[in-house]
Amino acid sequence: MSDMSMPAGPPKDYTALAIIGTILSACTSCIGLITGIIAIVQNNKAKNLYAAGDVAGAYSAANTAKILLIVTWVLVVVGLIFSGGLWFSGNYPIGG
């Protein structure tokens, strides 16, 4: 890979979205909780790799974090839809 193909600057930081998605996943979906935690770890790995000078590795870890973040948010939405359906049907186990 040549230097011209690498983007300038550090990779995008997904920490805030990963933390919010992880917290919401704790309320809706255990699988989303796992992917959210891994997204946070990958995001931190990207920051550390960039600081160490491994730009390609940093962008790879940031891309992995982005994919896991998308999966986390999809699971949050699915969990909210499922929970909302249970709540509106009167079958929600808490406060129904």
Sine and cosine of phi, psi and omega as CSV:
sin_phi,cos_phi,sin_psi,cos_psi,sin_omega,cos_omega
0.00,0.00,0.73,-0.68,0.01,-1.00
-1.00,0.07,0.29,-0.96,-0.01,-1.00
-0.92,0.40,-0.42,0.91,-0.04,-1.00
-0.95,0.30,-0.39,0.92,-0.02,-1.00
-0.99,0.12,-0.24,0.97,0.00,-1.00
-1.00,0.09,0.72,-0.69,0.04,-1.00
-0.91,0.41,0.45,-0.89,0.03,-1.00
-0.99,0.14,0.60,-0.80,0.06,-1.00
1.00,0.06,0.10,-0.99,-0.02,-1.00
-0.95,0.31,0.35,-0.94,0.06,-1.00
-0.93,0.37,0.32,-0.95,-0.02,-1.00
-0.88,0.47,0.62,-0.79,-0.01,-1.00
-1.00,-0.09,0.85,-0.52,-0.03,-1.00
-0.95,-0.31,0.31,0.95,-0.10,-0.99
-0.86,0.51,-0.77,0.64,-0.08,-1.00
-0.89,0.46,-0.74,0.68,0.01,-1.00
-0.90,0.43,-0.59,0.81,0.01,-1.00
-0.93,0.38,-0.66,0.75,0.01,-1.00
-0.92,0.39,-0.71,0.70,0.01,-1.00
-0.89,0.45,-0.69,0.72,0.03,-1.00
-0.89,0.45,-0.61,0.79,0.01,-1.00
-0.92,0.39,-0.67,0.74,0.03,-1.00
-0.90,0.43,-0.71,0.71,0.03,-1.00
-0.91,0.41,-0.55,0.83,0.03,-1.00
-0.92,0.40,-0.52,0.85,0.05,-1.00
-0.88,0.47,-0.45,0.89,0.00,-1.00
-1.00,0.01,-0.34,0.94,-0.14,-0.99
-0.86,-0.52,-0.59,0.81,-0.18,-0.98
-0.43,-0.90,0.84,-0.54,0.02,-1.00
-0.92,0.39,-0.56,0.83,0.01,-1.00
-0.91,0.42,-0.65,0.76,0.06,-1.00
-0.89,0.45,-0.53,0.85,0.05,-1.00
-0.90,0.44,-0.67,0.74,0.01,-1.00
-0.91,0.41,-0.74,0.67,-0.02,-1.00
-0.92,0.40,-0.54,0.84,0.05,-1.00
-0.91,0.41,-0.67,0.74,0.02,-1.00
-0.91,0.42,-0.67,0.74,0.02,-1.00
-0.91,0.42,-0.59,0.81,0.05,-1.00
-0.89,0.45,-0.65,0.76,0.04,-1.00
-0.90,0.45,-0.69,0.72,0.01,-1.00
-0.89,0.46,-0.71,0.71,0.00,-1.00
-0.90,0.43,-0.60,0.80,0.04,-1.00
-0.91,0.42,-0.68,0.73,0.05,-1.00
-0.91,0.42,-0.61,0.80,0.05,-1.00
-0.88,0.47,-0.66,0.76,0.02,-1.00
-0.88,0.47,-0.68,0.74,0.02,-1.00
-0.88,0.47,-0.71,0.70,-0.02,-1.00
-0.91,0.40,-0.65,0.76,0.02,-1.00
-0.91,0.42,-0.64,0.77,0.02,-1.00
-0.91,0.42,-0.66,0.75,0.02,-1.00
-0.90,0.43,-0.51,0.86,0.01,-1.00
-0.99,0.13,-0.10,0.99,0.05,-1.00
0.99,-0.14,0.01,1.00,0.02,-1.00
-1.00,0.00,0.99,0.12,-0.09,-1.00
-0.92,0.39,-0.69,0.72,0.00,-1.00
-0.89,0.46,-0.69,0.73,0.04,-1.00
-0.90,0.43,-0.60,0.80,0.02,-1.00
-0.90,0.43,-0.69,0.72,0.01,-1.00
-0.93,0.37,-0.56,0.83,0.06,-1.00
-0.91,0.42,-0.71,0.70,0.02,-1.00
-0.91,0.41,-0.61,0.79,0.03,-1.00
-0.91,0.41,-0.61,0.79,0.04,-1.00
-0.92,0.40,-0.65,0.76,0.06,-1.00
-0.88,0.47,-0.68,0.74,0.04,-1.00
-0.88,0.48,-0.65,0.76,0.00,-1.00
-0.90,0.44,-0.69,0.72,0.01,-1.00
-0.90,0.44,-0.71,0.70,0.03,-1.00
-0.91,0.42,-0.56,0.83,0.04,-1.00
-0.91,0.41,-0.66,0.75,0.05,-1.00
-0.89,0.46,-0.69,0.72,0.03,-1.00
-0.88,0.48,-0.68,0.73,0.00,-1.00
-0.86,0.51,-0.74,0.67,-0.04,-1.00
-0.93,0.36,-0.55,0.83,0.09,-1.00
-0.90,0.43,-0.67,0.74,0.03,-1.00
-0.91,0.40,-0.57,0.82,0.07,-1.00
-0.89,0.46,-0.73,0.68,-0.01,-1.00
-0.89,0.45,-0.70,0.71,0.03,-1.00
-0.88,0.47,-0.67,0.74,0.03,-1.00
-0.89,0.45,-0.65,0.76,0.04,-1.00
-0.92,0.40,-0.65,0.76,0.04,-1.00
-0.90,0.44,-0.71,0.71,0.01,-1.00
-0.89,0.45,-0.72,0.69,0.01,-1.00
-0.90,0.44,-0.65,0.76,0.03,-1.00
-0.90,0.44,-0.64,0.77,0.05,-1.00
-0.89,0.46,-0.67,0.75,0.05,-1.00
-0.91,0.42,-0.65,0.76,-0.04,-1.00
-0.92,0.40,-0.72,0.69,-0.02,-1.00
-0.94,0.35,-0.44,0.90,0.03,-1.00
-0.99,0.12,-0.13,0.99,0.01,-1.00
1.00,0.08,0.17,0.99,-0.03,-1.00
-0.97,-0.24,0.17,0.98,-0.01,-1.00
-0.95,0.30,0.77,-0.64,-0.14,-0.99
-0.93,0.35,-0.34,0.94,-0.05,-1.00
-0.89,-0.46,0.83,-0.56,0.09,-1.00
0.93,0.37,0.25,0.97,-0.06,-1.00
-0.99,0.16,0.00,0.00,0.00,0.00
